[in-house]
Amino acid sequence: MIAVVLTCIKLTAAFLSDATSVFSEAIHALLDCVSALIAFLTLRHAAKPADAEHPFGHEKIETLASLSESLLLVGAASFIVYESIHDFAHPRTLQNLPLTCFFLVLSGAISWRASSMQQKVADSTGSNAIAVNALHFFSDALASGALFLGMTAIALTHISWIDPLLALCVACYILAGAYSHIKEAIYDLGDWGLPAQELAQIQSLLHTHKAIGIRDLRTRRSGRMRHIDFRLIVCGSMTVQESHDVCDELEKRIQSQTPNSSVTIHVEPCETYAACMITTNR
């Protein structure tokens, strides 16, 4: 709903002013509507439990949504660059600048508030789709502020090339944000390991445990979920129940430290009983 309101405000400002930069921002806002719809649909699907066709869950649909939204941003930025170059060669006279500035201030305030709210949700859930959506609103707020200053400068100086220059700045900012989220999406789809900081926290937790050893630690991310698996070396004299209790304890500690994580532990006995006894008695 917020994205629809912003789009209407910016389209109104664009038609009033006939400014390429404002029209570019209106296109950006229209894509935010599409982004919000994609996020809403994919988050509902990603929340479904694992089934026979998707035994590891549906979380990667979030990554695909994030990638598609970012590619839409790239397309919008490319169009803005094209229009800006055209306006450098063929300047236009802008209209109704005071009223345009009013609409830009209004849209900027709404975008800033929406961005703050969605970023809090993204931080708490770890959702890439919501994070991209928050980035859209944040870039809207910054762009509206920059366009307000630009329209004010044009009204005071009557320098026509400020408009396409501002449009190019909007395009560059959109491309920078899209690049970072495309990179994250590729990492997720390619099953790259977790970031170094998260991995170090997991390793630190595991190394402080009383288990004899941890081997073959592997991690990957799928949407908001973190998948972690490793081999746990325990004393060969432990019963199945005792080793199971150790696994439960480790799993709870990992999930407490790393929310939205799925932990798989393969238990193996120590290679030699004597070595096991020496290690456990230390």
N, C-alpha and C positions, 0 to 999 in steps of 0.2 A: 504493500500500500504506500509506504514512504517513497519507494522508488518511482511509483506512478506519479505521485504528487510532484516530486522533483523534476521528472521528465516534462510534465505539463508546464511547470514554472519556467524551465529553461527553454523549452520550445517557444513559449510566449515571448521571452526575452530575445530569442534569436530572430523571430519574425519581426519584432518591433525594431530591432537595431540593424538587421541585415549584416551582422558581423560574422565573419567566418569562425573566429575564435569562440564566440558564444554558441554558434550552431554546432561546432565540434564538441563542445561540452554537453550540448543537448543530446548528441548521438551517444556520447559516453554514458549519459544518464539513462538513455533508452536501453543500452546494454546492461546497465545495472538491474533493470526490470527483468531482463532475460536471466541474468545471473541469479537473482533472488528466486525466481521460479525454479531454475535448475537445482539450486541448493535445497529448496523445500522438498522437491520430488525425490532427490537422491538421498537426502538424510533419512527420509521415511523408509526407503528401500534398504539403505545400509544398516538400519537398526533391526532388520529382520534376523532371527536366529539362523544358525547354520542348518542346511537341509541336505538331502541326498545329492543334489546337483551342485551345491556350494558347501562342501564339508568344512571349509575354513571361514565361512561367513561371507557377508556381502559388502565388507568395508571398502573394497577397492573401487566400488562405484563412486565413492567420494573422490578418489584420486582422478578418475576419469572425468568427473564433473569439474574438478578444479582445472584440469588440463583444457577442457572444452571452453570454460569461461575465459581462461587466459588467452587462448587462441582467438576468441572473439575480440578481446582487447587489442591484440596485434592487428587484426583486420581493421578495427576502428582507427587505430593510430596511423595505419598506412593511408587510409582515406583522408585523414586530417592533414597528413604531410602533403599529399597530392593537392588538396584544396589550398593549402598555404602557399605552395610554390606558384600556383595559378594566380593567387591574389597579389603576390609580390610583383608579378608581371602586369597584372590588370587591377590596380587599386580601385576600391569602391568607397563611396561616401556613406558614412554610418548615420543612422537616424535614432531619435528618441533616447538619447544616452542617459539622461537623468532617470527615466522610468526603468531603463535597462539595468542601471546600477542598483535600484531598489530590489528588483527581482533577484539579482545576483547575491546581494546580502542575505535575502530571505532563504535562498536555496543553500547558501553556505552554512547558515546556522542549523538548518534541518539536517544537512549531510553530516556535520560534525557530531551532532547528538546521536544520529543513527550509527555512525562509525564506532563511537565509544561503547555503545550498548552491545553491538555485535562482537567487538573485539573481546569484551569480557566473557561472552559466551564461548568464543573460539578458544580463549585461554583455558577455560574450565573444562572444555570437552576435548580439546586437541584436534578439532575438525579443520581440515584444510579448506573445505568448501566454504565454511563460515568465515574463515580467515581471509579468503579471497574476496568474499562479499564485503567484509569490513574494510578491506583495502580499497574497494571501489568507492565506498562512501567517503573514506578519508581523502582519497584523491579528488573526489568531487568538491569537498570543502576547501582544499588548498587551491584547486583550479578556480572555484568561484571567487575566492579572495584575490587571486592574481588577476582574474578578468575584471573584477571591480576596479582594481588599481589601474589596469590598462585602459578601461573605458573612460575613467576619470582623466587619465593622461591624454587620451585622444581628444576629449572634449576641451581640454585646456590648450593643447598645442596644435591640434588639427594635423598631426603626423599620421598618415594613413598606414605606413608599414608596421606600426605597432600591433595592429590587429593580426596579420598573418604571423608575426613573430611570436605573439602570445599563443597562437594556435600550435605552432611548432613546439613551444615549451610544454604545452599540454600533451602533445603526442609523445615527446621524449619521456615525460613522467609516466605515462601509461605504459610505454614499452619497458621501462625499467622495472615497474611492478610486475608486469606480465612475465618478464624473463625469470625473475626469482621463483615465481610459482610454477612456471613450466619446468624449471630445473628440479624443484621438489617433486613434482608429479613424475618426472622421468626416473628420479631416484626410487620412488615408491614402486612404480611399475617394473623397474629393473631389479627389485628386491635387494637394494643396497642395504648395508648394515645401518644400525641406528647412529645418530651423530656421536662424535667422540666423547662429548660430555656425558651423555646418557649412558654410553657403554662403560665409561670409567666408573660411574656410580654403581652400575650393576656389578662390575668386577670387584669393586671395593667391598660391596656387601657380601659377595660370595666368598671372598678370601678371608673374611672375619668369622666365617662359620666354622663349626667344629668338624665338618666333613673332612675326610682325608685329602680329597683332591677334586678339582673341577677341570674338566677337559672339553675341548671342542665347543666352546661357547659360540653360538650363532644367533644373530638378531636380524630382524627386518621389520619394516613398517607397512601396514596395509590400512590406508585411511587413517582413522583415529587409533587403531589398534597397534600395539607393539607385540611382536611375536618373538619369544625368547626360548631357546632350547639348548641343553648341554648334557654332558655325561657327568653323573655324580658318583664319585668313588667312595665307598663306605667299607667299614670293617667286614670281612667275610663271615665273622661270627654273629653279625646282627641278624635278627629274624626279619621276615618280610614286613611284619607290622612295624618294627622299629625303623626300618629304612623308609617305610611309607610315611611315618610320622616326621622323619627328617625332611622328606620331600614336601610335605604339607607346610611345615614351618618355613622352609625356604620360599615356597610359592607365595605364602602370605606376606612375607617380608618384601619380596620383589614387587608384588602387586601394590603394596602399601607405598613403596617408594616410586614406582612407575605405574601410574593409573592407566586403565584401559590396556592392560597387558595380558597376553596369553602365554603361560609358561608350561613347557614340556620338559620333563626330566627323565633321563634314562639312567637307572641305577646299575652300577657294576661293582662287584666285590673287589677288594684289594687283591693284587696279583699273588701275593704270598702272605700267608697268615702271620708268619713271624714278623715281617716288615710292618704289617698292620698293627700288631701289638706294640711294637717299638714306637710307632708314630702316635698311637692313641695314648700311650703312657707318658709322653713328653709333657 
